[in-house]
């Protein structure tokens, strides 16, 4: 066994006979419980005629695709965590790997062969069993069809083969050791449904409802830019969610979202402005949450959009291809002022790509390597490079073109808009014009390369591999309009080399140093420019939601988790006692199975068993007397 990669506890796979007998006992106990309920004792499950409980979340981001092969936006990758199981998950308290669809795994001494034991008794929402064949099909499809690898292809680029050796065992053989084998954030899909799709690039998974899944929630209705409805999966192996429905309701305006929360139209909002957060702190029946940021805020400077073969496209300003101009522009960004003014001090100014909450991999510039706020230095760099001021004070390049750049900003993000306006004022002092243009959607501009500067941001997972992969040269499109992963048309061969090294480095400390070198390279190139990490400001109706699990727990966020813990664990007001008696969300090897419920059932089963034994003994004694 390889010891440098943390493994889940393996004891549960070595006693299948005992597990099977235990499951049979639980089933019997469940019948006993139903009998007690029929006798008038409290039951933990809602009756058929009970009003369904619903938790409504306000959202504004549009769905890019409901296909896990294609989707990269936060709203859809979040939903896919709720709809489909992954091989492994992340503990809500520690962020460490825990079992999910794979209940156990092992790796060869050379780290090239990984064997996963797929959990038995798990079914798709249409009743079909989930097997190792579904896992193998998902990964093999990503390995052989570029359209299926658009979102998560980086995870399988190093795979040599994936084989279902039996119904519940998957074997993955690698070309080189790969550190992400316990962080394969890939939704496993049902082969019997998805094998019928002809074109994975065109299929958006929105033609038939309910969508067949195996996660804690099943998507049952999708009205684009109106609402998305997910129903609790009563057969989920970790236990059914406590709310019957999860509804995402589209409300574009941030202030309208807050008013909807106040009126009870929605139960949860996220992405609050500091002013909204402060106001809601004193509202009756509303609880606010300020979590340390796991998402970075940044701008991307167009270095010249191009295909993988170097063919340019789009109309980006050519001056941004000059490293001197990019460095001068970064010198005009006062990160500290942005978080003090635009974010009300509820955030952290920082130039590191990995947020500081992930302290193992976090890097930030220090000393001479820092490209800090220094307008005098920006002017000096541009003077020396020959960008002379024009009659209006805007510098002009050697080609006669002014340093006047489009600055497209997410129009639904007030902090982005305010930060962009602050940047524009500072850039003007160095003879550069930033024309702030809020837009409803920046994705199409990025697709076509018709931008100069864009605001952006990414959620970062406990394992940073995915967010590092979006800057690889392989993330560039191969053809116009074709799939791509790049968020900045960035390509640096040294960065690619370091990426390969960190992917195969199994020693955590050694890998962390490589990841820090990668961040240093990004920082020095000034194409992807991070400002820092805003606190995640959220609020919910405490007269609807009694409790739910943050990540990390305590002090973490509810929206955008690496998992589904918040919504799966959320308890409706009035059902706190049932939830406390019926579940222990964090006490098992599986990171949140219904241990309390099982213990309760077993206790009932023991009582019933003792009664049966006593009755049998009494009957035996009576028979003996008669004889």
Secondary structure by P-SEA (a helix, b strand, c coil): cccccccccccccccaaaaaaaaaaaaaaaaaaaaaaaaccccccccccccbbbbbbbbccccccccccccccaaaaaaaaaccccccccccccccccccccccccccccccbbbbbccccccccccccccaaaaaaaaaaaacccccccccccccccccccccccccbbbbbbcccccccccccbbbbcccccccccccccccccccccccccccccccccccccbbbbccccccccccccccbbbbbbbccaaaaaaaaaaccccccccccaaaaaaacccccbbbbbccccccccccccccccccccccccccccccccaaaaaaaaaaccaaaaaacccccccccccccccccccccbbbbcccccccccaaaaaaaaaaaccccccccccccccccccbbbbbcccccaaaaaaaaaaaaaaaaacbbbbbbbbccaaaaaaacccccccbbbbbccccccccccccccccccccccccccccccccaaaaaaaaaaaacccaaaaaaaaaaaaaaaaaacccccccccccccccccccccccccccccccccccccccccccccccccaaaaaaaccccccccccccaaaaaaaaaaaaaaaaaaaaaaaaaaaaaaaaac
